[in-house]
């Protein structure tokens, strides 16, 4: 049967650029299919695409549909055949096969060794991850599809920064989509990419595709996730061709580095200052960068805020203190120039936000299985700080898909041991990249909070706390909806809660949602908005009958000077403060 299969492919050779060929590796005859466009020329790239388990090279070629892309871009594609229709994802048998294929393509087509790319579907995708650690100096970029190491992903510290584009359907019931983020996280961290992805929905006009990009990291590499909503375990060519997207990504990378490499090490990407009720007081920012050149030396490093040049430095340390940063988005760049005039750049974005209306704290709830930027969760056992992702259990963001749901996304946390204050979701504490500053005034918090798995309902305490952890205001309520332990469930009836409180002193504050002090008590924050509603209206007013209208006041005689906490007595009568 195999001989018939090869004969059929040979007959097609006269009509197309396809060739069925064999090569002996380690004493074993291995087969593969080659597609080489006409008028290829020399020094062109090579893409190797590996099939899934129990599939073959011809099936992979049919799924990927790469020929028209290869014809236009002029690159060679090889579809290897695995032994027993599978791949060695733990050893070197198929690693050696890939290296032998590259040697053969260099000999026959004079391909460019610096521009060899590896992709694979399902088990072929698992093999692609395997190769990242085994032959990072041979493959310039990697493109796994619907496959990742099922036992967990590691990135060897000795490996160069690795560019990756991973394509996966959220409805995949063979290699579950829920494990993708964990596999990517190892390489996002290894590459020193920003932890927060840049998100493009409705990608290239395809409403079902969300493209998430982490980068640039070291040497300018990116990690990309092509998230295909509701697609299953196959290579998708719905509006956007997977092969075309893989090529657009991979062609940007080569093993032959010539441009200088620069990386901003401080501040971190995603730093955000939020100030309500006044203008921001942002501390001086120290910009730091490292720079190197693979084939020469770095002549200078320049720092920019947008298009404005801040400084140019001709020697290490590459450091600059940025003072008086104002409202808006600041695109801080470091640009390195080498002795050949080549440049490389690194970018971090710092935001200074001064909302005048509602500030939506839930706006970052967009990635299933994540803890969003600006948020921290604690369940009595594990603390998670955003942005982080890849979680399939414990505190994390849920995407609610039931026919009826009060909110589409929600941040879940729990209290596994029942200890006091041992379960919470907290916004803007010191472990995050977000600072929340509140100026003196009266504020309003609006929120929708449900229980996750509490049929009898479990109370929730919401608190505004100062930098020292002292609650300046708090209240407790019981949710009126319970999701029922599954994000696919219908749920409704969540009450919109409205709370009012006063802030006396300008400073850094955090907002915390606490579970009840009971084992496995839980909560899901679905919506949360904060706004300043006015000045401290009681300041300057006269106290009547010793009652200060239920607010927090400091008194001088009978006149209110400022809000404070305490209990005061005037003429033998209690002045009520709350």
Buried (B, 14 or more C-beta within 10 A) or exposed (E): EEEEBBEEBEEEEEEEBBBBBEBEBEEEEBBBBBBBBEEBEEEBBBBBBBBBBEBBBBBBBEBBBBBEBBBEBBBBBBBBBBEEBBBBBEEBBBBBBBBBBBEBBBEEBEBBBBBBBBBBBBBBBBBBBBBBBBBBEBBBBBBBBBBBBEEEBBBEEEBBBBBBBBBBBBEBEBBBBBBBBBBBBBBBBBBBBBBBBEBEBEBEEBEBBBBBBBBBBBBBBBBBBBBBBEBBBBBBBEEBBBBBBBBBBBBEBBBEBEBBBBBBBEBEBBBBBBBBBBEBEBEEBEBBBBBBBEEEEBBBBBBBBEEEEBBBBEEEEBBBEBEEBEBEEBEBBBBBBBEBEBBBBBBBBBBBBBBEEEBBBBEBBBBBBBBBBBBBBBBBEEBBBBBBBBBEEBBBBBBBEBEEBBBEBBBBBBBBEBEEBBBBBBBBBEEBBBBBBBBBBBBBBBBBBBBBBBEEBBBBBBBBBBEEEEEBBBBEBBBBBBBBEBBEBEBEEBBEBEBEBBBBEBBBBBBBBBBBBBBBBBBBBBBBBBBBEEEBBBBEBEBEEBEBBEBBBBBEEBEBEBBBBEEBEBEEEEBBBE
